[in-house]
């Protein structure tokens, strides 16, 4: 997997994942929308951890400033 995510993108994804988790676990968003937000938050955390977003590959996007070898 080639790195295609920059640090700003990672920070935004982590912040959104924390927000989505907080909304779900505080009960502010419940039911199906809550589960969707929770799953999306988990996906954001995983993609941030590995510095790779599969959708970026499909659309040819890269927010990484330097290319990895």
MOTA-V506219 format. One record per helix or strand of 2 or more residues. SS is the DSSP state (H for helix, E for strand). FROM is the first residue (numbers start at 1). LEN is the number of residues. If there is no record, write none. Layout:
<<SS;FROM;LEN> <SS;FROM;LEN>>
This chain:
<<H;7;19> <H;31;20> <H;54;6>>
